[in-house]
């Protein structure tokens, strides 16, 4: 009966040695970690903020140009009766060529959007598959992010006041 009890000690000893080895290994990992996530985290956060800003900027830019189109505040384009063409001409005049603005002005330039009178007393602006981007880092380790979205807005047909998204 004594021999039977001794045989049970071997798995316990192996388990105890394994636990000690794993604890020492864990302590070595903690001691050797340099904490290098702070720089990358800040870079990624900044890039996401740029993409968010670019998206909001392009949506507000689309809204601003639509209001100018409806109110005809730029007298040189008031003779144009087709609202889509008027929108494109005003947008082209307002293009500031900033980095990260994506394909908004390209879609407007090629006529790949709708600016029509909707039901009731409103105009509807619809631009699909718009994207904006942001980049950070140097050439070899450059990171980029692209945000895709659609723009669909409703405006009052007389005052050009933004009524909401579609």
Rosetta blueprint (number, residue, H / E / L):
1 X L
2 X H
3 X H
4 X H
5 X H
6 X H
7 X H
8 X H
9 X H
10 X H
11 X H
12 X H
13 X H
14 X H
15 X H
16 X H
17 X H
18 X H
19 X H
20 X H
21 X H
22 X H
23 X H
24 X H
25 X H
26 X H
27 X H
28 X H
29 X H
30 X H
31 X H
32 X H
33 X L
34 X L
35 X L
36 X L
37 X H
38 X H
39 X H
40 X H
41 X H
42 X H
43 X H
44 X H
45 X H
46 X H
47 X H
48 X H
49 X H
50 X H
51 X H
52 X H
53 X H
54 X H
55 X H
56 X H
57 X H
58 X H
59 X H
60 X H
61 X H
62 X H
63 X H
64 X H
65 X H
66 X H
67 X H
68 X H
69 X H
70 X H
71 X H
72 X L
73 X L
74 X L
75 X H
76 X H
77 X H
78 X L
79 X L
80 X L
81 X L
82 X L
83 X H
84 X H
85 X H
86 X H
87 X H
88 X H
89 X H
90 X H
91 X H
92 X H
93 X H
94 X H
95 X L
96 X L
97 X L
98 X L
99 X L
100 X L
101 X L
102 X L
103 X L
104 X H
105 X H
106 X H
107 X H
108 X H
109 X H
110 X H
111 X L
112 X L
113 X L
114 X E
115 X E
116 X E
117 X E
118 X L
119 X L
120 X L
121 X L
122 X E
123 X E
124 X E
125 X E
126 X E
127 X E
128 X E
129 X E
130 X E
131 X E
132 X E
133 X E
134 X E
135 X E
136 X E
137 X L
138 X L
139 X H
140 X H
141 X H
142 X L
143 X E
144 X E
145 X E
146 X E
147 X E
148 X E
149 X E
150 X E
151 X E
152 X E
153 X E
154 X E
155 X E
156 X E
157 X L
158 X L
159 X L
160 X L
161 X L
162 X E
163 X E
164 X E
165 X E
166 X L
